[in-house]
Amino acid sequence: MLDYITQRGALPLTGWTFAGASRDNTDHGRLWVALAHDGGDVTVTLYRDELRLHAVAAGARSGPGPIVLEPAGDSGLSGSVELAAPGEGAAELDVFYACDADLEARHTGLAAHLADGRFAGQPGFSLPCARAKRVLDAMLAARLGPDFRADCLAPLSEAAADYALCFVYQWLSTRPDDPAHELARRFAHSAREALPAIRLRRGAEVVTPFAARVARA
């Protein structure tokens, strides 16, 4: 199971997994959750907008346990979540900073590395995208604190895509002199180069978490 989702909101939901998450069915990687308890059923509904007007996936069950999330309409988003106890309320999820389409836009021919639509045993490139999110989460927490919330996740997409591409080619690399090793090195360098340009907004505040802090003569 990929443990990479950031959940804000005290709901009895854990172990989120997703397949098909994209910029079309999320808000640049962010989703909003509504948990409702109606009679004997607990329903989880996911929305791509903060007003919770556009549902993209939902699932229900009658007691604690796994809930399978099916696409709403033609969103293409599916997944699962573990319900620890019945409850009601709302939460917010940061699912990704870069998705498959971001990786493929930055590096053509990437889909050739998929086997039956999977890479390293996970749907699409969800594994390297999850690892890229973990890396950026750790760096952001170190600079801005663990509770920092950006208004929009889009500014993180370029660095996240390059980190994910680095991880793809690290996985494929077998020796230091093969082309995959050089591609991994190149994308790692590109990701580091993208960091200083990241500008994140929090209300009226704009932060540049990776900008140089010391001016050298």
Rosetta silent file (secondary structure, phi, psi, omega in degrees, C-alpha in Angstrom):
SEQUENCE: MLDYITQRGALPLTGWTFAGASRDNTDHGRLWVALAHDGGDVTVTLYRDELRLHAVAAGARSGPGPIVLEPAGDSGLSGSVELAAPGEGAAELDVFYACDADLEARHTGLAAHLADGRFAGQPGFSLPCARAKRVLDAMLAARLGPDFRADCLAPLSEAAADYALCFVYQWLSTRPDDPAHELARRFAHSAREALPAIRLRRGAEVVTPFAARVARA
SCORE:     score description
SCORE:     0.000 S_00000001
   1 L     0.000  136.846  179.688    0.000    0.000    0.000 S_00000001
   2 L   -85.887  116.548 -179.493    1.295    3.459   -0.871 S_00000001
   3 L   -99.907   87.086 -174.340    1.373    5.641    2.229 S_00000001
   4 L  -141.910   -2.677 -176.339    1.622    9.101    0.700 S_00000001
   5 L   -81.323  133.252  172.227   -1.731   10.873    1.133 S_00000001
   6 E   -93.945  119.124  179.442   -1.869   13.974    3.330 S_00000001
   7 E  -112.092  127.894  174.488   -5.214   14.063    5.167 S_00000001
   8 E  -114.240  124.478 -176.934   -6.435   17.143    7.011 S_00000001
   9 L   123.196  131.919 -174.482   -9.462   16.622    9.196 S_00000001
  10 L   -84.619   79.895  175.650  -10.134   14.228   12.055 S_00000001
  11 L  -114.931  150.826 -179.537  -12.074   11.483   10.312 S_00000001
  12 L   -79.612   53.124 -177.688  -11.832    7.722   11.045 S_00000001
  13 E  -124.826  129.240 -178.562  -10.389    7.096    7.563 S_00000001
  14 E  -140.959  170.337  172.125   -6.946    5.647    6.882 S_00000001
  15 E    63.425   41.669  179.194   -5.009    3.787    4.202 S_00000001
  16 E   -63.541  138.501  167.914   -6.141    5.775    1.187 S_00000001
  17 E  -135.414  147.411 -179.563   -5.246    4.361   -2.231 S_00000001
  18 E  -137.878  150.211  169.561   -6.088    5.811   -5.617 S_00000001
  19 E  -132.899  137.582  178.206   -5.914    4.844   -9.276 S_00000001
  20 L    83.347   13.314  178.013   -6.505    7.251  -12.123 S_00000001
  21 L   -68.776  131.401 -177.605   -5.929   10.458  -10.150 S_00000001
  22 L  -147.508  178.627  178.193   -5.262   13.307  -12.581 S_00000001
  23 L   -73.384  -16.851  177.967   -5.572   17.059  -12.936 S_00000001
  24 L   -78.221  -28.770 -176.963   -8.988   16.548  -14.531 S_00000001
  25 L  -113.826   13.949  173.225  -10.522   14.833  -11.480 S_00000001
  26 L  -138.227  174.574  172.362   -8.710   16.726   -8.709 S_00000001
  27 E   -98.926   82.198 -177.066   -7.829   20.335   -7.942 S_00000001
  28 L    54.437   36.555  178.085   -4.164   20.087   -8.986 S_00000001
  29 L   102.505   -3.189 -178.727   -3.853   16.974   -6.833 S_00000001
  30 E  -107.712  142.983  176.668   -6.176   17.980   -3.984 S_00000001
  31 E  -130.416  157.361  175.414   -9.540   16.385   -3.100 S_00000001
  32 E  -117.608  139.413 -172.559  -12.249   17.126   -0.550 S_00000001
  33 E  -113.307  138.877  168.388  -13.948   14.374    1.460 S_00000001
  34 E  -123.509  126.207  177.666  -17.439   14.136    2.920 S_00000001
  35 E  -111.582  120.640 -177.173  -18.191   11.308    5.360 S_00000001
  36 E  -125.105  141.852  178.463  -21.889   10.728    6.029 S_00000001
  37 E  -117.129  106.761 -175.791  -23.637    8.236    8.307 S_00000001
  38 E  -120.659  103.417 -176.611  -27.156    7.553    7.073 S_00000001
  39 L    65.109 -122.366 -179.801  -28.960    4.815    8.942 S_00000001
  40 L   -92.736   -3.427 -176.482  -26.770    1.723    8.771 S_00000001
  41 E  -105.262  140.970  171.216  -24.563    2.915    5.906 S_00000001
  42 E  -109.657  125.622 -176.536  -21.452    5.059    6.022 S_00000001
  43 E  -115.414  131.772  173.795  -20.764    6.850    2.741 S_00000001
  44 E  -108.841  124.030  177.692  -17.478    8.404    1.636 S_00000001
  45 E  -123.954  134.602  179.781  -17.741   10.908   -1.220 S_00000001
  46 E  -110.363  138.458 -178.514  -14.790   12.648   -2.866 S_00000001
  47 E  -126.313  151.692  178.470  -15.030   15.993   -4.645 S_00000001
  48 L   -95.241    4.644  179.507  -12.630   17.900   -6.846 S_00000001
  49 L  -136.158  149.897 -175.622  -13.780   21.293   -5.525 S_00000001
  50 L   -64.259  -29.532  178.409  -13.854   22.843   -2.069 S_00000001
  51 L   -75.133   -7.743  179.077  -17.573   23.623   -2.310 S_00000001
  52 L    58.238   51.374  177.152  -18.162   19.883   -2.799 S_00000001
  53 L  -103.045  -26.251 -173.249  -20.299   20.337   -5.891 S_00000001
  54 L  -117.538   94.782 -179.689  -18.469   18.007   -8.288 S_00000001
  55 E   -73.840  140.477  179.734  -18.204   14.440   -6.991 S_00000001
  56 E  -121.554  -15.037  176.834  -15.491   12.280   -8.558 S_00000001
  57 E  -165.122  156.371  179.792  -15.694    9.050   -6.515 S_00000001
  58 E  -160.778  158.569  175.365  -17.749    7.453   -3.747 S_00000001
  59 E  -162.210  162.826 -177.128  -18.201    4.269   -1.754 S_00000001
  60 E  -149.272  158.053  171.691  -20.212    2.941    1.189 S_00000001
  61 E  -157.472  170.943 -174.217  -20.389    0.134    3.741 S_00000001
  62 L   -99.085   -3.581  179.309  -22.417   -0.754    6.825 S_00000001
  63 L  -165.937  179.846 -179.235  -19.592   -0.994    9.365 S_00000001
  64 L   -54.965  147.686  179.108  -15.849   -0.665    9.920 S_00000001
  65 E   140.085 -172.264 -178.021  -13.599   -2.085    7.215 S_00000001
  66 E   -74.567  140.256  174.649  -12.413   -1.346    3.664 S_00000001
  67 E  -115.300  125.151  175.151  -14.526    0.826    1.389 S_00000001
  68 E   -84.854  128.437 -179.461  -14.101    0.494   -2.354 S_00000001
  69 E   -99.714  120.422 -179.525  -14.300    3.866   -4.080 S_00000001
  70 E  -103.849  151.063  179.664  -15.923    3.815   -7.507 S_00000001
  71 E   -60.836  142.988  171.050  -15.759    6.626  -10.084 S_00000001
  72 L   -96.518  125.392 -175.087  -18.566    9.168  -10.056 S_00000001
  73 L    63.552 -135.303  179.891  -19.707    9.816  -13.601 S_00000001
  74 L  -109.833   35.555 -175.204  -16.796    9.456  -15.994 S_00000001
  75 L   -65.316  -31.728 -176.818  -14.130   10.843  -13.630 S_00000001
  76 L    81.059    1.481 -178.447  -11.859    7.813  -13.985 S_00000001
  77 L   -95.981  128.709  175.673  -10.897    8.037  -10.309 S_00000001
  78 E  -138.525  174.506  179.444  -11.153    4.915   -8.162 S_00000001
  79 E   166.166 -155.445  179.087   -9.522    3.634   -5.007 S_00000001
  80 E  -157.872  162.466  177.324  -10.128    2.421   -1.486 S_00000001
  81 E  -154.383  152.438  179.586  -10.012    3.584    2.109 S_00000001
  82 E  -100.362  123.239  176.762  -10.237    1.909    5.500 S_00000001
  83 E   -92.625  116.054 -178.352  -13.113    2.962    7.751 S_00000001
  84 L   -80.709  -32.346 -178.583  -12.050    2.610   11.394 S_00000001
  85 L  -163.241  154.844  175.873  -15.429    3.548   12.888 S_00000001
  86 L   -60.007  149.754  179.573  -18.727    5.105   11.832 S_00000001
  87 L  -176.740  179.917  177.420  -18.682    8.866   11.760 S_00000001
  88 L  -142.136  155.199  176.695  -19.523   12.075    9.964 S_00000001
  89 E   145.139 -167.382 -176.026  -17.570   15.109    8.874 S_00000001
  90 E  -134.274  155.501  178.052  -15.276   16.560    6.259 S_00000001
  91 E  -152.624  173.280 -179.621  -11.602   16.350    5.360 S_00000001
  92 E  -132.677  140.423 -178.533   -9.154   17.399    2.697 S_00000001
  93 E  -123.507  133.544  165.834   -6.618   15.236    0.875 S_00000001
  94 E   -99.999  109.900 -172.220   -3.408   16.120   -0.925 S_00000001
  95 L   -92.421  -44.600  179.998   -3.074   13.161   -3.296 S_00000001
  96 L  -151.837  160.536  169.421   -0.225   14.135   -5.629 S_00000001
  97 L  -106.010  -27.185  173.120    2.031   16.984   -6.720 S_00000001
  98 L  -138.024  141.041  179.508    2.755   15.379  -10.095 S_00000001
  99 L  -117.236 -179.727 -176.887    0.680   12.764  -11.933 S_00000001
 100 H   -53.957  -44.075 -177.196    1.299   10.454  -14.890 S_00000001
 101 H   -63.022  -34.357  177.973    0.395   13.125  -17.441 S_00000001
 102 H   -65.235  -41.848  179.148    2.933   15.536  -15.924 S_00000001
 103 H   -65.146  -45.475 -177.198    5.692   12.948  -16.242 S_00000001
 104 H   -67.718  -29.934  177.502    4.746   12.054  -19.806 S_00000001
 105 H   -69.894  -29.320 -178.296    4.612   15.747  -20.785 S_00000001
 106 H   -89.921  -16.979 -176.813    8.183   16.238  -19.567 S_00000001
 107 L  -150.320  101.964 -176.368    9.596   13.040  -21.063 S_00000001
 108 L   -68.310  150.602  178.074    8.092   11.468  -24.174 S_00000001
 109 L    83.979    5.735 -176.422    7.984    7.714  -24.538 S_00000001
 110 H   -64.476  -32.671 -177.041    7.661    7.087  -20.829 S_00000001
 111 H   -61.307  -17.798  178.580    4.613    4.849  -21.275 S_00000001
 112 H   -64.072  -18.281 -179.636    6.874    2.234  -22.875 S_00000001
 113 H   -88.657    1.143  177.162    8.036    1.360  -19.363 S_00000001
 114 L   -86.363  141.503  173.773    4.542    0.297  -18.266 S_00000001
 115 E  -117.145  111.753 -175.578    3.640   -3.390  -18.165 S_00000001
 116 L    54.660   39.801  177.359   -0.121   -3.897  -18.446 S_00000001
 117 L    77.708   11.752 -176.059   -0.583   -0.313  -17.316 S_00000001
 118 E  -128.742  150.320  174.043    1.598   -0.738  -14.215 S_00000001
 119 E  -127.590  125.902 -179.506    5.086    0.289  -13.129 S_00000001
 120 L    54.860   35.668  174.324    6.842   -1.561  -10.310 S_00000001
 121 L    84.206   -0.170 -178.867    3.586   -3.341   -9.486 S_00000001
 122 E  -117.911  153.878 -179.034    1.471   -0.191   -9.023 S_00000001
 123 E   -59.026  134.331  178.785   -1.040    1.449  -11.400 S_00000001
 124 E    53.203 -138.870  177.309    0.602    3.823  -13.858 S_00000001
 125 L  -106.997   34.707 -177.814    3.489    5.751  -12.335 S_00000001
 126 H   -63.194  -31.605 -179.461    1.800    6.125   -8.950 S_00000001
 127 H   -66.323  -54.903  177.620    4.822    4.662   -7.121 S_00000001
 128 H   -64.778  -31.586  176.610    7.440    7.203   -8.308 S_00000001
 129 H   -66.419  -38.653  177.325    4.868   10.022   -8.007 S_00000001
 130 H   -65.135  -41.995  179.667    4.181    8.977   -4.409 S_00000001
 131 H   -64.799  -38.721  177.084    7.894    8.872   -3.645 S_00000001
 132 H   -62.811  -40.251  178.343    8.339   12.351   -5.148 S_00000001
 133 H   -64.051  -41.252  178.316    5.534   13.658   -2.932 S_00000001
 134 H   -60.288  -42.892 -179.422    7.171   12.148    0.141 S_00000001
 135 H   -61.875  -48.571 -179.762   10.474   13.846   -0.683 S_00000001
 136 H   -67.323  -37.552  176.642    8.868   17.253   -1.151 S_00000001
 137 H   -58.451  -43.883 -179.146    6.684   16.803    1.945 S_00000001
 138 H   -64.392  -41.948 -179.483    9.782   16.141    4.052 S_00000001
 139 H   -69.447  -39.919  178.278   11.580   19.199    2.688 S_00000001
 140 H   -65.500  -41.509  179.405    8.538   21.446    3.096 S_00000001
 141 H   -63.183  -37.418  179.965    7.968   20.256    6.666 S_00000001
 142 H   -66.861  -31.139 -175.755   11.612   20.973    7.516 S_00000001
 143 H   -97.249  -33.034 -172.536   11.350   24.542    6.201 S_00000001
 144 H  -119.104   -4.324 -178.259    7.734   25.536    6.883 S_00000001
 145 L    94.752  154.788 -174.739    6.583   23.158    9.621 S_00000001
 146 L   -69.295  -17.092 -176.363    4.433   20.020    9.431 S_00000001
 147 L   -98.215    5.116 -179.061    1.132   21.951    9.439 S_00000001
 148 L   -63.447  136.021  176.242    1.851   24.175    6.433 S_00000001
 149 L  -130.433  117.183  176.106   -0.930   24.152    3.834 S_00000001
 150 L   -79.588  144.136  177.675   -0.466   25.782    0.438 S_00000001
 151 L   -62.983  -34.917 -179.003   -3.568   27.289   -1.160 S_00000001
 152 L  -139.481  140.001 -177.679   -2.697   25.557   -4.446 S_00000001
 153 L   -90.394   -8.887 -173.618   -0.426   22.576   -5.160 S_00000001
 154 H   -55.483  -39.098 -178.266    0.285   23.454   -8.806 S_00000001
 155 H   -62.133  -14.701 -179.487    3.636   25.229   -8.151 S_00000001
 156 H   -87.923   -6.047 -168.866    5.062   21.920   -6.877 S_00000001
 157 H   -67.076  -40.507 -175.499    4.346   20.009  -10.081 S_00000001
 158 H   -65.618  -49.896  179.179    7.568   20.646  -12.021 S_00000001
 159 H   -63.646  -40.953 -179.771    9.957   19.626   -9.253 S_00000001
 160 H   -63.600  -41.286  179.191    7.746   16.673   -8.303 S_00000001
 161 H   -62.801  -41.782 -179.729    7.615   15.439  -11.910 S_00000001
 162 H   -68.131  -39.952  175.534   11.396   15.598  -12.214 S_00000001
 163 H   -61.630  -42.994 -179.810   11.909   13.767   -8.928 S_00000001
 164 H   -62.918  -41.469  177.397    9.440   11.107  -10.052 S_00000001
 165 H   -64.144  -38.109  174.014   11.243   10.711  -13.381 S_00000001
 166 H   -57.821  -44.305 -178.164   14.514   10.372  -11.498 S_00000001
 167 H   -68.938  -34.396  175.752   12.999    7.547   -9.450 S_00000001
 168 H   -57.787  -48.519 -174.672   11.657    5.843  -12.596 S_00000001
 169 H   -80.827  -23.492  168.788   15.122    5.676  -14.111 S_00000001
 170 H   -62.956  -41.422  179.176   16.814    4.778  -10.845 S_00000001
 171 H   -62.340  -39.325 -175.967   14.481    1.775  -10.762 S_00000001
 172 H   -83.958  -14.634 -176.381   15.381    0.875  -14.347 S_00000001
 173 L   -74.218  135.830  179.341   19.111    1.471  -13.977 S_00000001
 174 L  -114.686  -19.334  179.541   21.277   -1.635  -13.730 S_00000001
 175 L  -158.298  159.175 -174.979   24.799   -0.157  -13.886 S_00000001
 176 L   -63.252  -20.583 -176.166   26.462    3.287  -13.796 S_00000001
 177 L  -101.265   10.358  179.616   27.172    3.351  -17.529 S_00000001
 178 L   -91.526  160.202 -175.849   23.679    2.567  -18.832 S_00000001
 179 H   -60.498  -33.710 -179.213   21.354    5.267  -20.285 S_00000001
 180 H   -63.050  -38.509  179.056   18.834    4.932  -17.422 S_00000001
 181 H   -61.809  -42.954  179.817   21.496    5.887  -14.873 S_00000001
 182 H   -67.182  -38.992  176.992   22.325    9.055  -16.808 S_00000001
 183 H   -64.252  -41.077  177.350   18.636    9.951  -17.145 S_00000001
 184 H   -60.055  -44.130  179.248   18.139    9.490  -13.397 S_00000001
 185 H   -63.276  -42.111 -178.483   21.082   11.810  -12.716 S_00000001
 186 H   -64.580  -43.566 -178.615   19.781   14.376  -15.209 S_00000001
 187 H   -72.151  -32.029  174.989   16.270   14.467  -13.737 S_00000001
 188 H   -62.795  -42.315  177.953   17.606   14.668  -10.166 S_00000001
 189 H   -64.414  -43.013  179.765   19.616   17.729  -11.188 S_00000001
 190 H   -62.700  -39.356  178.251   16.590   19.249  -12.937 S_00000001
 191 H   -62.494  -44.780  179.454   14.440   18.731   -9.822 S_00000001
 192 H   -63.892  -36.590  179.016   16.998   20.510   -7.628 S_00000001
 193 H   -67.324  -29.527 -177.801   17.189   23.351  -10.138 S_00000001
 194 H   -78.175  -22.033 -173.207   13.396   23.768  -10.043 S_00000001
 195 H   -59.368  -47.498 -175.543   13.166   24.085   -6.252 S_00000001
 196 H   -61.724  -22.255 -177.978   14.255   27.741   -5.797 S_00000001
 197 H   -84.044   -5.901 -177.382   11.553   28.956   -8.214 S_00000001
 198 L   -70.368  124.926  176.360    8.689   27.425   -6.194 S_00000001
 199 L  -123.265  119.956 -177.908    6.367   30.082   -4.803 S_00000001
 200 E  -113.610  138.724 -179.193    3.527   28.919   -2.561 S_00000001
 201 E  -105.264  136.192  172.860    0.618   31.053   -1.407 S_00000001
 202 E  -131.827   94.804 -173.839   -1.016   30.805    2.014 S_00000001
 203 L    64.667 -127.235  179.831   -3.738   33.412    2.162 S_00000001
 204 L   -83.459   -6.575 -175.691   -2.082   36.795    1.673 S_00000001
 205 E   -94.129  136.036  173.409    1.373   35.325    2.320 S_00000001
 206 E  -115.839  127.102 -178.579    3.680   34.102   -0.451 S_00000001
 207 E  -119.440  146.563  175.334    6.575   31.875    0.591 S_00000001
 208 L  -120.721   82.332 -169.189    9.611   30.651   -1.339 S_00000001
 209 L   -63.525  -22.061 -175.019   10.688   27.705    0.829 S_00000001
 210 L  -112.767   11.823  177.289   13.700   26.708   -1.270 S_00000001
 211 L   -71.249  151.089 -179.980   15.101   30.142   -2.142 S_00000001
 212 L   -61.539  135.203 -178.435   18.673   30.829   -1.082 S_00000001
 213 L   -95.956  -15.622 -176.616   18.810   32.248    2.439 S_00000001
 214 L  -121.834  126.217  175.979   22.378   33.595    2.322 S_00000001
 215 L   -90.430  123.845 -177.909   23.619   36.174   -0.171 S_00000001
 216 L  -102.534  141.140 -179.795   27.269   35.582   -1.044 S_00000001
 217 L   -72.787    0.000    0.000   29.613   38.335   -2.242 S_00000001
